[in-house]
Amino acid sequence: MASKPFYNEGRKKPGLGSPFPFTIALVAAGAVNFVFALYAWRARAVPAARYLAGISLAASIYSVGCAFELASPTLPAMLIWTRVEYLGISFLPPLWVIFIGYYTGKKKYLTRPVRTALFSLSALTLVLHWTQAWHDFFYVRPRIDASGPFPVLAFDGGPWYWGHQVYINASLLVSFFVLIHSALGSSRVQRRQAGVMILGSACPWLAYILYIFRLGPLRIDLVPFGLALASPIFAWGVFRLKILEFVPIAKDGIIDGMRDGVIVIDLAGRVTDLNPAATRIFPHLSRESCGMTLASLVQEHPDLVRLLTTGTPPEVEIRVPSGEADHLYKVYLSPVLSRRRPVGYAVLLSDTTAQNLLRERLQIQATVDDLTGAANRRHFLETGRRELARAKRYGRALSVAIFDLDTFKKINDTFGHEAGDQVLAATCETVRKGLRASDLLGRHGGEEFIVLLPETPPAQAAAVAERLRQALIQTHVKLSSGSSLGFTASFGVAGTESVGNELLDDFIRAADKAMYEAKAAGRNCVRSKDLGTPA
């Protein structure tokens, strides 16, 4: 197919002025945008930064191409430089839409088919522009207009030229809508960032409108100059408001209806987002907390602060006051990754109050006798062996007391098993009141109980047993019939001033033997045995 001829292929006719000042300004703007692109690329671990770098690079190419177009002496040279311009112009709309999508946390809408469609439109624009010599889809009748202060490129727009303008405006409108909608429900910091981006993108858009409707001076493309004005605005946002460092990196991953609290922080530890559950856990947090370091907001929880600042231990448990009862929360960090690089962390707070209560209940069931609240036999023996080993290591005293309720079978036979259960429960309650926190009361079987007395020599243990025996005499159980029931117990004590090679079973057997001696002596008395004294 024969090539379509260009119109006005000769050299530019001299105008009244020179484009040199504008050329220099555009080259400078291109250089600024290129440097800005390099800076944004350094923060490419944040997805939004990669696309901001692409926008800046495209703007740089656009500005430099426009500068050389103005400086070109012939129409063919001008058209060649417009090809360079469109390397940037074509891809500005998708880069901007995707940047805004990532920044506002709407990346879930930017699926692979959507991104492919956006860049396909840009690629089509570039191809149609570069092949304009063979069709009228883009530039129609390109020519040199020398009616102004200096000659500039003029043309009539073809079908795809205007289609591309629709694409540009639709991209900007959608981005503006998403930015404004996101800013309305965001923190103060995010609203300021969104305001900077709206202002920065408004500059080239206003320049574009002036150029399209031929309202600007000199009939030149004003968009590169709009981009030049936008650069310092974006630079201020990046360096002052930390746009590249502080973005809603996981907004789509937060489900407002989650029962667990989620607080998203960036790599510097600043809050970027949080869900309603997190504000219920920490009422002093809100959207206005975004931009502040989370560690500074939770100083009342040192373990959590250590997790946030050092990353260790891998998880912590914190207690948070909530109404009448405290709530327990397991807290751990979950990295937020982008292309396998961490861009922040989700601080997950899982309410473990119910699990802890259940664990405590199961632990009690495994170690405590249901009826009396005394330690069950297994728990008593485990604790007793530990205490015996400790006493042996340090040569300390240890004693064991065993007591049995006198005539308990008669109580059951006369008043019933319910009365017997009341007597057992009352016995343990009375005995516990007479023991130290370090002592341990266990149920030895039936109506027989055992007491572990660490750091207690036999004589002192016998005194403790006597005090408990007298306390039990004073204890009475009120029966359902209204009558009061009293009872007594016989005690046997075995111990030593300094534990040697004795086993726990030796203490138990000796105490049990002493108790039977008390029974044989007429019940309701105390007998003791010093294991350090030869039999």
Buried (B, 14 or more C-beta within 10 A) or exposed (E): EEEEEBBBEEEBEEBEEEBEEBBEBBBEBBEBBBBBBEBBBEBBBBBBBBBBBBBBBBBBBBBBBBBBBBBBEBBBBBBBBBBBBBBBBBBBBBBBBBBBBBBBBBBEEBEEEBBEEBBEBBEBBBBBBBEBBEBBBBBBEBBBBBEBBBBBBBBEBBEBBEBBEEBBBEBBEBBBEBBEEBBEEBBEBBBBBBBBBBBBBBBBBBBBBBBBEEEBEBBBBBBBBBBBBBBEBBBBBBEEBBBBBBBBBBBEBBEEEEEBBBBBBBBEBBBBBBBEBBBBBBEEBEBEBBBBBBBEBBEEBEBBBBBBEEEEEEEBEBEBEBEEEEBBBBBBBBEBEBEEEEBBBBBBBBBBBEEBEEEEEEEEEEBBBEEBBBBBBEBBBEBBEEBBEBBBEEEBBBBBBBBBBBBBEEBBEEBEEEBBBBBBBBBBEBBBEBBEEEBBBBBBEEBBBBBBBBBBBBBBBBBBBBEBBEBBBEBEBEBEEEEEBEBBBBBBBBBBBEBEEBEBEBBBBBBBBBBBBBBEEEBBBBBBBBBBEEE
